Amino acid sequence: MNGTHQMSIWDKLFHITERGSTISGELFAGATTFLCVAYVLAVNPIILSAGGMDGGAVFTATALSAIIMTLLLAFVSNMPFAGLSGMGINAFFAYTVVVQMGHSFAFALTAQLIAGILFLIIALTPLKDLIFDAIPYTLKMAVTAGIGLFITLIGLSSAGLIVSSPATLVSLGDLHTPNSLIAILGIILIAVFTVRNVKGGIFLAVIISAIVGFFSGVTELPETILSMPPSLAPIALHYDFSEITSVDMIFVVFTFLFVNVFNVVGVLIGLTSQAEVLPDKQLAVQGSAMKVAAIGTIIGSALGTSPHIVAVESAAGIAEGGRTGLTALTIAVLFIASLFVAPLLLVIPVAATAPVLIVVGLFMMASVKDINFGDISEGLPAFLTIIMMPFAYSIGVGIEWGLVSYVVVKVLSNKYKDVSAVMYVLAAIFIVKEILV
């Protein structure tokens, strides 16, 4: 009776049964996604500290802002997404705005606040629907596939299976290292558990790989388990509006806004497709998640961390069966725990989580079957979208190349009627951006 009552409460909150999921499936999915994004807690402080920010304070800000944004995704969007500081844009924040341009981190946080407010305005108005609606179905499927390749590359490189090479750009890594062997083991385990329909198989594969990593020296036990989170005082609410009308401020605001909007748009298209959201509900889901991403960026600026995104690694939890906000709630709870037991949570090595991203890439690549490659006016833009994401290491760049090439090829092929007015505007914005920035 109690179990039935509990189930009804969760169903009322998250519609778990309606979406074909289970409580245990959502919990496993949340844990899986968390293990794939926990690295942000270690990496973000390192990057932002290069911009003069206190690393300990950034750790706390990164965790707190992730908690808030992911909780909003759970209860506002009811989707299995994680929200957190974006990798890549944090490097622009620290190395370009602060180190190269010579501004303070307060200047960067102010630019982020303004960009977040503009982002929220877009998300609250029909502009968001115009952007999502304008992207043709072919390109939406290509975005999903491109993200799949993108996160596969992240997984391969983080595990050392693919490495940089001055002669060939990239090459096969050393397969004899413990990291590589554990990653290969993880891939095999995930495949076998998936075929055998093992509940929580992806999560289980990560844990087994981490345990094997302990005996091979890859997984290192922490010296302590509990720790109090550092104070936010050195970075929270550190804004500087003295240069708000400067050319540099306009440039930084535009860059933050541009990267955030199209990164989030691309990720949401891919994730909602993978999560099997019904076509007539996708715009509503994407719109609500976009608002949360904008709010996350604003909150991040106040706490003292870089712009926020919907994590592409959320695909790992979706592959594990996550379909509702209960997955996101699980992720948020684990982020809360990370504030106090970070040493314990961060012992899971990248080699153990990388296989998840690699296999999820396979699942997302399945969307290419819906792309008409026989029509080059559809196939070429889709192809460019797919390959530019991993090759340029940017979801935004993939979208940019896909949209611009779609418009150009369609117009020059006398198929301009296939192109919406919004697509022309977006293509023009992308072209101008490349000329001026």
C-alpha positions in Angstrom: 0.0 0.0 0.0 2.8 2.4 0.9 4.6 1.6 -2.3 1.5 2.3 -4.3 1.0 5.6 -2.5 4.6 6.6 -3.1 4.2 5.7 -6.8 1.2 7.9 -7.1 3.1 10.8 -5.6 6.0 10.5 -8.0 3.6 10.0 -10.9 1.7 13.1 -10.0 4.9 15.1 -9.9 6.7 13.6 -12.9 4.3 11.4 -14.9 6.7 8.5 -14.8 4.3 5.8 -15.8 2.9 7.9 -18.6 6.3 8.3 -20.1 7.0 4.6 -19.9 9.6 4.8 -17.1 10.0 3.5 -13.6 11.3 5.1 -10.3 14.4 2.7 -10.3 15.1 3.6 -13.9 15.0 7.3 -13.2 17.3 6.9 -10.2 19.8 4.9 -12.2 19.6 7.4 -15.0 20.3 10.3 -12.7 23.3 8.6 -11.1 24.7 7.8 -14.5 24.4 11.3 -15.8 25.9 12.7 -12.6 28.9 10.5 -12.9 29.4 11.8 -16.4 29.2 15.5 -15.4 30.9 15.4 -12.0 34.2 16.3 -13.7 32.9 19.8 -14.1 33.3 20.3 -10.3 37.0 19.7 -10.7 37.7 21.2 -14.1 35.7 24.5 -13.9 37.6 25.8 -10.8 40.9 25.1 -12.6 39.9 27.0 -15.7 38.3 30.0 -14.0 41.1 30.3 -11.5 43.3 31.2 -14.5 41.1 34.4 -14.6 42.0 35.4 -11.1 39.0 33.7 -9.4 39.3 31.8 -6.1 39.3 28.1 -7.0 37.5 26.9 -3.9 34.8 29.5 -4.2 34.3 28.6 -7.9 33.9 24.9 -6.8 31.0 26.0 -4.5 29.5 28.2 -7.1 29.7 25.5 -9.7 27.9 23.0 -7.5 25.3 25.4 -6.2 24.4 26.8 -9.6 24.2 23.3 -11.0 21.8 22.3 -8.1 19.5 25.3 -8.8 19.4 24.9 -12.5 18.9 21.1 -12.4 16.1 21.4 -9.9 14.4 23.9 -12.2 14.8 21.5 -15.1 13.2 18.8 -12.9 10.2 20.7 -11.7 9.7 23.3 -14.5 10.5 21.2 -17.6 10.1 17.7 -16.1 12.9 16.4 -18.3 15.9 14.2 -17.5 18.4 17.0 -18.0 21.4 18.3 -16.0 22.1 22.0 -16.1 25.6 23.3 -15.3 28.5 25.5 -16.2 29.4 25.0 -19.9 32.8 23.7 -20.8 34.4 25.8 -23.6 32.5 29.0 -22.8 34.3 29.0 -19.4 37.6 29.0 -21.3 36.5 32.0 -23.3 35.5 33.6 -20.0 38.9 33.0 -18.3 41.5 33.0 -21.1 40.0 35.4 -23.6 38.1 38.0 -21.6 40.4 38.1 -18.6 43.8 37.0 -19.7 44.0 38.1 -23.3 41.7 41.2 -23.2 42.9 42.2 -19.8 39.6 42.7 -18.0 38.7 41.6 -14.5 36.6 38.6 -13.8 34.0 41.0 -12.5 33.8 42.5 -16.0 33.2 39.0 -17.4 30.5 38.2 -14.8 28.7 41.5 -15.7 28.8 40.6 -19.4 27.4 37.2 -18.5 24.6 38.8 -16.5 23.6 41.0 -19.4 23.8 38.1 -21.8 21.7 35.9 -19.5 19.0 38.6 -19.3 18.9 38.9 -23.1 18.8 35.1 -23.3 15.8 35.0 -21.0 14.0 37.7 -23.1 14.5 35.4 -26.1 13.3 32.4 -24.2 10.2 34.2 -22.9 9.1 35.5 -26.3 8.0 33.9 -29.6 11.7 34.4 -30.7 12.5 31.0 -29.2 9.7 29.3 -31.1 10.8 30.9 -34.4 14.3 29.6 -33.8 13.3 26.0 -33.1 10.6 26.0 -35.8 12.9 27.5 -38.4 15.4 24.6 -38.3 14.3 22.0 -40.9 13.6 18.4 -39.8 16.6 17.2 -41.7 18.9 19.5 -39.8 17.3 18.6 -36.5 18.1 14.9 -37.1 21.6 16.0 -38.2 22.1 17.9 -34.9 21.1 14.8 -32.9 23.7 12.7 -34.9 26.3 15.4 -34.7 26.0 15.7 -30.9 26.4 11.9 -30.9 29.7 12.1 -32.7 30.7 15.1 -30.6 30.2 13.3 -27.2 31.8 10.2 -28.7 34.9 12.2 -29.5 34.9 13.6 -25.9 34.7 10.1 -24.6 37.4 8.7 -26.8 39.8 11.5 -26.1 39.2 11.6 -22.4 39.9 7.9 -22.2 43.1 8.2 -24.2 41.8 6.1 -27.0 42.1 9.0 -29.4 45.0 11.5 -29.0 46.2 14.5 -30.8 49.0 14.1 -33.4 51.1 16.8 -35.1 51.3 14.6 -38.2 47.7 13.5 -38.6 45.8 15.8 -36.2 44.4 12.8 -34.4 45.6 9.2 -34.0 44.9 6.1 -32.0 46.2 6.3 -28.5 48.2 3.7 -26.5 45.9 0.8 -26.0 48.2 -0.7 -23.4 47.6 1.9 -20.7 45.3 1.1 -17.8 43.0 4.0 -18.8 42.5 2.7 -22.3 42.0 -0.9 -21.1 39.4 0.2 -18.5 37.6 2.2 -21.2 37.5 -0.7 -23.5 36.2 -2.9 -20.7 33.5 -0.3 -20.0 32.4 -0.3 -23.6 32.1 -4.1 -23.6 30.2 -4.2 -20.3 27.7 -1.5 -21.4 27.1 -3.4 -24.7 26.6 -6.8 -22.9 24.4 -5.3 -20.2 22.3 -3.5 -22.8 21.8 -6.6 -24.9 20.8 -8.5 -21.8 18.5 -5.8 -20.6 20.2 -5.5 -17.2 18.5 -2.8 -15.1 20.9 0.0 -14.4 23.4 -1.7 -16.7 25.2 1.5 -17.7 25.6 2.7 -14.1 26.7 -0.8 -13.1 29.3 -0.8 -15.9 30.8 2.5 -14.6 31.0 1.2 -11.0 32.6 -2.1 -12.1 35.1 -0.2 -14.3 36.0 2.1 -11.4 36.6 -0.9 -9.1 38.8 -2.5 -11.7 40.6 0.8 -12.0 41.4 0.7 -8.3 43.4 -2.5 -8.8 45.2 -1.0 -11.8 46.1 2.2 -10.1 43.6 4.4 -12.1 41.1 4.9 -9.3 42.7 6.6 -6.3 40.9 6.5 -2.9 40.6 10.0 -1.3 42.5 10.9 1.8 39.2 12.2 3.3 35.5 11.7 2.6 33.8 14.7 4.1 34.7 18.4 3.6 32.9 21.7 4.1 32.3 23.7 0.9 34.5 26.9 0.6 33.0 30.3 1.0 31.5 32.2 -2.0 32.6 35.5 -0.6 35.6 36.1 -2.9 33.4 35.9 -6.1 29.7 36.2 -5.4 28.0 39.3 -6.8 31.2 40.7 -8.0 29.9 42.9 -10.8 31.5 45.8 -12.6 29.2 48.1 -14.5 31.8 50.8 -15.2 32.5 49.6 -18.8 28.9 48.6 -19.6 28.8 50.7 -22.8 32.3 49.8 -24.1 33.0 48.0 -27.3 34.6 45.2 -25.4 31.5 44.7 -23.3 29.3 44.6 -26.3 31.6 42.0 -28.0 31.7 39.8 -24.9 28.0 40.0 -24.3 27.3 39.1 -27.9 29.7 36.1 -27.7 28.2 34.8 -24.5 24.7 35.2 -25.9 25.4 33.7 -29.3 27.3 30.6 -28.0 24.7 30.0 -25.2 21.6 30.3 -27.3 22.7 28.1 -30.2 24.5 25.6 -27.9 21.3 25.2 -25.9 19.1 25.0 -29.0 21.3 22.3 -30.5 21.5 20.2 -27.3 17.8 20.5 -26.7 16.9 19.4 -30.2 19.1 16.3 -29.8 18.1 15.4 -26.2 14.3 15.8 -26.7 14.6 13.6 -29.8 16.6 10.9 -27.9 14.1 11.1 -24.9 11.3 10.3 -27.3 9.3 13.5 -26.6 6.2 13.5 -28.8 6.6 15.9 -31.7 3.6 18.1 -30.7 5.2 18.6 -27.2 8.8 19.2 -28.2 8.5 23.0 -28.6 7.0 23.4 -25.2 9.7 21.2 -23.6 12.5 22.9 -25.4 11.1 26.4 -24.6 10.8 25.7 -20.9 14.3 24.2 -20.7 15.6 27.2 -22.7 14.2 29.5 -20.0 15.8 27.5 -17.3 19.2 27.7 -19.1 18.9 31.5 -19.3 18.0 31.7 -15.6 21.0 29.3 -14.8 23.3 31.7 -16.6 22.0 34.7 -14.6 22.3 32.8 -11.3 25.8 31.6 -12.3 26.9 35.2 -12.8 25.6 36.1 -9.3 27.2 33.1 -7.6 30.5 33.5 -9.5 30.7 30.9 -12.3 30.6 30.8 -16.1 27.5 30.7 -18.4 25.2 27.6 -18.0 24.0 25.1 -20.5 21.9 22.0 -20.6 24.6 19.3 -20.4 25.0 17.2 -23.5 26.0 14.3 -21.1 22.4 14.2 -20.1 22.2 11.8 -23.1 23.9 9.2 -20.9 21.0 9.2 -18.4 18.4 9.1 -21.2 20.2 6.1 -22.6 19.9 4.5 -19.2 16.1 5.0 -19.3 15.6 8.5 -17.8 12.5 10.2 -19.2 11.3 12.6 -16.5 12.3 15.2 -14.0 13.0 12.6 -11.4 16.2 11.9 -13.2 17.1 15.6 -12.9 16.1 15.6 -9.2 18.4 12.7 -8.6 21.3 14.6 -10.3 20.6 17.7 -8.2 20.6 15.6 -5.0 24.0 14.2 -5.9 25.3 17.7 -6.6 24.1 18.6 -3.1 26.0 15.7 -1.7 29.0 16.7 -3.7 29.3 19.9 -1.7 30.2 17.8 1.3 31.6 14.6 0.0 33.4 15.9 -3.1 36.6 13.9 -2.4 34.6 10.6 -2.5 32.5 11.4 -5.5 35.4 12.6 -7.6 37.3 9.3 -7.3 35.4 7.8 -10.3 38.0 8.1 -13.0 37.3 9.5 -16.5 38.2 6.1 -18.0 35.2 4.6 -16.3 32.7 7.3 -17.5 34.1 7.8 -21.0 32.6 4.5 -22.3 29.1 5.9 -21.5 29.6 8.8 -23.8 31.0 6.6 -26.5 28.1 4.2 -26.5 25.5 7.0 -26.2 27.1 8.5 -29.4 26.0 5.2 -31.1 22.4 5.6 -29.9 22.2 9.2 -31.1 23.7 8.4 -34.5 20.7 6.3 -35.2 18.9 9.6 -36.3 20.8 9.6 -39.6 18.4 7.0 -40.9 15.8 9.8 -41.2 18.0 12.1 -43.3 17.6 12.1 -47.1 21.2 12.0 -48.2 20.0 11.2 -51.8 18.9 14.9 -52.1 22.2 16.8 -51.9 20.3 20.0 -51.0 19.2 18.2 -47.9 22.1 15.8 -47.4 25.1 18.2 -47.7 23.9 20.7 -45.0 23.0 17.7 -42.8 26.5 16.2 -43.4 28.2 19.5 -42.6 26.2 19.8 -39.4 27.2 16.3 -38.3 30.9 16.5 -39.1 31.6 20.0 -38.0 30.5 19.4 -34.4 33.3 16.9 -33.6 35.8 18.4 -36.0 35.4 22.0 -34.8 34.7 20.7 -31.3 31.6 22.9 -31.1 27.9 22.2 -31.3 27.3 25.9 -32.2 29.7 25.7 -35.2 27.9 22.6 -36.5 24.6 24.4 -36.4 26.1 27.4 -38.0 27.6 25.5 -41.0 24.4 23.5 -41.4 22.1 26.5 -41.4 24.2 28.6 -43.7 24.9 25.8 -46.2 21.2 24.9 -46.2 20.1 28.4 -47.2 22.9 28.8 -49.8 22.4 25.5 -51.5 18.6 25.8 -51.5 18.7 29.3 -53.0 21.3 28.5 -55.7 19.4 25.3 -56.6 16.2 27.3 -57.1 14.6 25.6 -54.1 14.3 28.9 -52.1 10.7 28.1 -51.2 12.0 25.4 -48.9 13.7 28.1 -46.8 11.8 30.0 -44.2 12.2 33.7 -43.6 13.8 33.0 -40.1 16.4 30.8 -41.8 17.4 33.7 -44.0 17.8 35.9 -41.0 19.7 33.3 -39.0 22.1 32.6 -41.9 22.7 36.3 -42.3 23.5 36.6 -38.6 25.9 33.7 -38.8 27.7 35.2 -41.8 28.0 38.7 -40.3 29.2 37.1 -37.1 32.0 35.3 -38.9 33.0 38.5 -40.8 33.0 40.7 -37.7 34.1 38.5 -34.9 
